[in-house]
Amino acid sequence: MSNVSHPRLAIASHQLLSVLVESPTVEAFLDQVVRLAEAATPADACGITVGRGGQAVTVASSNDFAAQVDEIQYGADEGPCLDTLRGAGVVPVDDLAGERRWDNYRPHALAHGVGSSLSLPLRVDGQIVAALNLYSRTPQAFDSRIRQHAEALAAQCAAALTLALRQADQAQLQEQLGQAMASRAVIDQAIGILMAQQRCTAATAFDLLRRASQNRNRKLHDVAADIITNVTGQPPQPPRPFRP
C-alpha cells in the first residue's frame, strides 16, 4: 500500500484495519470508510457508488448531501462518479461552475451546492468495483497534494475492501457448508432408522428414502426429517455448529 503522509489521512489509514476487523458486514465496513474519508479530507461529504444490474447505487454515504449529489448523477446518467465507475479512473473537478462537461448533471449539482469534487476508483482484483466520491461546497477544495493523498487512501480502502469481500465469501461458504452438514446429518439418521426397520443395507435404505422423496415430490431432507419425527416423537436436533 502507498504511504500516506498527510496527518489526517495517515490516521484514517491506520484506522482502516481496525474498522475492517470490527465491522460485522461489508455494508458496515463501507459505512465507516465514507466517514473516515470525509474526516480525513476537506470534503463536506463522501459516498461510495457501485454498479448493480447495470445501474449505479450508493451503498454508503457520510450524509444526505453525498447521497443526493449521487442521485443527481444517476438521474442524469452522467457525472464524475459515473465516469470513474465506467473506467475513467480518477476524475477531479476543481471548480464545477467552470466545467464544460456533464450538461445534464452540472446545473443541478451547482444548484445543490457542489463546488468541487473528487471521484476515485476502488479496484478489487484489478477490476473497478466502486467509486469513492468526495464532495465539497467550496471550489478548489482538492489540490494536487490532497488528491495524491486521497488516491493513496483510496488504494488502501480498496485493499481493505478486497479483504472484506473475501471474508464475506468465506463466511458464506462456511454457512453453506454448515447447512449441507446439517442436512446430511438428518438424512444419515433417517437411513439408520430405515436400516433397522427394514433390516437392509445403507444403500437400500437410501434408495427407499430417495424414492419416497420423488413420489411425494418433497426434498430428501424433509422426508428424512419426517421419518425421524415419526419414530422419536421429536423433530431432528440440530448438529453442532460447523467449525472449519
Secondary structure, DSSP 8 states (H G I E B T S, - for coil): -----SHHHHHHHHHHHHHHHH-SSHHHHHHHHHHHHHHHSS-SEEEEEEEETTEEEEEEESSHHHHHHHHHHHHHT-SHHHHIIIII--EEES-GGG--S-TTTHHHHHHHT--EEEEEEEEETTEEEEEEEEEESSTT-S-HHHHHHHHHHHHHHHHHHHHHHHHHHHHHHHHHHHHHHHHHHHHHHHHHHHHHHHT--HHHHHHHHHHHHHHHT--HHHHHHHHHHHHHSS----------
